[in-house]
C-alpha cells in the first residue's frame, strides 16, 4: 500500500465540510489539478475589463490571467540537465527586454526611473527587516535602522522639526503614509470628521472606510486645489466636532497644491483652535519638490500641522515602492504599544518593513543632496512648460498648474495609444508627469506620435476633439467652441 500524506490545511474549503482533507498518495501530481479561475468582469476582445461609473464607462486593464507565467514542478532529472534553470533564464531575459521597452514609453505615472544602485547589489543576499519602531532596536539583528533614522533626520530638517520633537518611519508606499497620518489624526480625535478635497488620492477615502470615519468631500477649484469657501461651509455644519484635514501637496491628476496657509486660516477664523484640528499633508510627489521651488509656500512643522508623508519611489527614484511618514512625537503615544516579542514598540501600520528601502534612500540622498534635488526640480519644471507649450501650439487642450510638473491635456481617443505611453486618464483628460527621467527627446517622440495619431482620429468630417472646458477651464480648451 502506497505511503500517504495527510493534508489538513483548508479542509473545510476543499471538502465542503469539517474534518480532514482528502488523503493523497506520496506520488500525487499537483500539475494534474486544474483550478477553476475566478470570474472576472465582462471583457471585450482585447481582454480589457470594463466597469460603469455613472454614465461613463471605465476601461480597466487587461486580465492578467490570460498572460500569467505558470509555476511548474521541476522534473526529476532537472538537477543534472539544467533545463529548468535555462528555461527560467530565458523567461527573465525576455522580461528584462520588455521592461527596457516599457521604460522608454513611460510618461503617465510619477516615477523617476533614472537611477543606478549597482553599488548596493552586494546587500541583496541579506533579509533586512526593520520590524518595529525605527528608534528602538529589535532582537532581530539584520536591520538597517541606522540608515532609516539618518533618512528621517534629513526629512525632519527639510520640514523644520527638531529631532526630539518628531517620530517617523519609512513606509512600504505612499498609501501607507496616508493611512498612518489619518490614523494618528483619528487617534488624537476619535470623534473627529475627516475633510478632504474630492481630488485627493483614493487612499484618503480608503482610510476613512477602514477606520469607519465620517468623511466630508470638499469641492475643488478648476485647478484641482481645495475650495476653502466650501471647506468653511462644511466646517460650520460640523462645528461641534474636531476636524482632521488632508491637505494635498500635489493632487493625483492635476498636480494642484492646496493652500496650506489658507486652510489653517479658515480653521482659525471659524472657531477651530489648534487643539481642535489635525492636518495631514499628503506630499506623495511634490512634497519633496516644493522645498526647492522659489517662492513656493512652505510645508513646515513650524505651522500647526500633524504629519507629512512623501513617496520614496517617485521623485527620489527607488526601485521598490516606499515612502517617508513623519509626525509629532506628542501624537505617536496615542497609537503605540510595546511588544515583548519584538523587544520594540509597535507604532507602524505594517509589522515587517523592507530594510533595503532605507539604504536605497540614504544612498540617493547622500549622492544628490539638496543642490542635486534643486537642479532636478528645475529641470522637471522647465520640461513641463516645454510640453505644455508644444501641446497648445499643436492645437491640443492643455493645462499646467503653477508649482507643478504634471501636464494635463485632452484624453487620447485610442486606448492602445494610452497603454503604449502608459498615460493616466480620468474622464476626458489624461496627464504626463514630467520626472527627472523624462527627457526632451522622449517628450518630442510622444508629441510627434500624438500629433500624427490625432490627424487620423479627427479627420475632416469625423469626430471632433473633446471639449475639456469643464475639466481645464475654457482658457485651456482648444475645442471648436473655445479655441
Helices and strands as residue ranges (DSSP letters): E 4-5, H 11-15, E 24-25, G 30-32, E 48-53, E 56-62, G 64-66, H 78-81, H 83-104, G 118-123, H 145-158, G 163-165, E 166-171, H 174-188, E 193-197, H 202-210, E 215-218, H 228-237, E 243-248, H 260-269, G 274-276, E 277-282, H 286-289, G 290-292, E 307-311, E 323-328, H 329-332, E 337-339, E 344-346, H 355-393, E 398-400, E 406-410, H 415-420, E 424-426, E 429-433, H 440-457, H 469-472, G 474-476
